[in-house]
Amino acid sequence: LQGNDKVDFAIELVSASDNKTVGRFREMNYDKKSVSDSSTIEIKVDCNGLKAGEYYLRLVAETELDVELNITDVQYEEYPELKKMQQDELRFDGTEAIDDYELQNYPNPFNPTTIIKYQLPKDGFVTLKVYDILGKEIKTLVNEYKPSGRYEITFDGSSLASGVYVYKLDVNNFSTSRKFILMK
């Protein structure tokens, strides 16, 4: 990896009986600062709390680079020959795979900040904007391509007057909006 290059990984838990994605472990983002050319990344998965059954893990990798990614299925008790190692432990938190778009904020009413959470079942170009009650655009919070997943962003209304505002999510062919109240 060089400069601003990055590779995004996610691990999905899949039921062996019907090949349905049961859950998604947290996503991992690696760039030049977090991984060197000679480092090995170990991923330890803890499935405590998971219902009995047969499952497999699916690694989803996304990058715009022309690179070769290698995965090995080797387990060691000790790593004497590996000089550099970074370990990430993933825990299944019981959250299911994302099937629908969602948009919500908390708290509502708010003063002066609120957290807007949204989720995307598919990759797409995301636009999240805030409008006043008359439809005038106040602020663009997100305007970029995003992979499927769960996201949150903090909206700061400290420079605005008290009142009702609307936040709107547009992605792919999906659009939804919600009202929120700024109380000072």
Buried (B, 14 or more C-beta within 10 A) or exposed (E): BEEEEBBBBBBBBBBEEEEEBBBBBBBBEBBEEBBEEEEBBEBEEEBEEEEEEEBEEEEBEBBEEEEEEEEEEEEEEEEEEEEEEEEBEBEBEEEEBBEEBBBBBEEBEBEEEBEBEBBBBEBBEBBBBBBBEEEEEBBEBBEEEBBBBBBEBEBEBEEBEEEEBBBBBBBEEBEEEBEBBBEE
